[in-house]
Amino acid sequence: MDRLILININQLVTCKGKAPKKGAAMNDAGIFSNGCVVIESGRIVAAGSVPEVFSKFKDSDCEILDCSRNAVIPGFVDSHTHFIFAGSRPDEFAMRMAGSTYMDIMDAGGGIVSTVSKTRLAGLEELTTQGMKRADSMITFGVTTVEGKSGYGLDRDSEIKQLKAMKDVNERHFIDVVPTFLGAHTVPGEFTGRSNDYLEYLLKEVLPVVKKNNLAEFVDIFCEKGVFEIEQSEYYLGEARKMGFGLKLHADEIVSLGGAELAARLGAVSADHLLKVSNEGIRAMAEMGVISTLLPTTAFCLKEEYADARGIIDSGGAVALATDFNPGSSFTNSIPLVMALAAIEMNMSVEEIIIALTINGACAVNRQNEIGSIEAGKKADILILECPSINYLPYNTGINLVQKVIKDGKVVYDKYEKHEYR
Ligand SMILES: [Zn+2]
């Protein structure tokens, strides 16, 4: 029997559940002291306290992993990233810090356009290699599942190349990748002034190929004033839903446009960013169970106000947190930074933060039956921290406290010994 038992867990944080935790339930992280987790063939078969669990499963040849009185939590789900791209934009960051506006940066040849031209030129293998390196870094921060978006190709072949790179990373790396099609990230130069034509092109020429080859699970759109308006987004996402895709939106980031209300009307899985979300939007999303995916590192890097996490949670909504890792506005996949900002700037409790990065993140990528919590039947994606309780996570500000990462039942990362992510 291939059985591994984790014992001597000072604080076992299970985040148990298979649905988004909303409102006050985000403070219920399912915590056991003196915890024990039993894993067989990559799956969790039992989790609870030692007296309840250990004697039932201990046998002569099971392997025991002593967690040294540390805390154990589910693997993190980074549910919003753009991690497949070519090139980088450090000069743009410097310009921004020196006071340049978005338009100044665009005029200097920066912004998304520069990433699009480099990504179009890059080969598939180059994108995959970059993606693998980034996934190596994600694993060290305890991310065991990552959502990745296309959206730097903006033509059929380049968008598909990005999605194929994600598929390759998913197959070659221990990390699990959930692919999202974001062809509607911006309007490419070839379609300037013709955003409706571009959306039609995506619907007729690109999405059928994506669907046929099963290259994306979700379709996302950058719903913002002057990019894709509410009516356009509603039409496009409605058509994508008919084709069988789950829906996501970049919504209400810059202007309060009604993106959250649209997400609720469409029954989207999540609406993301939400810096300028209206109170009606918050209420509508809470009612429909649409997850609010908040991206504090983006607000931090752009020196924006943070999203109103408290307002969303206190209105009964479900929050997920993610890094938004991308080459422009948030060139970081640092989970410790996300946690620090969520605690200090967004007034989230540590339990809410862990729920937002685990089970609610899993729900935001429709993997709630497989991952996001430590409970019987789910994949054994588990983190052993270097501290006795999760209270250390925001307190030891910005520090990576992940000591061991267990992916599909195997230790794939140990800070002091083993680095085997692939
Ligand atoms: Zn994004």
Boltz pocket constraint, residues with backbone or C-beta under 6 A from the ligand:
constraints:
  - pocket:
      binder: B
      contacts: [[A, 80], [A, 81], [A, 82], [A, 250], [A, 324]]
      max_distance: 6.0
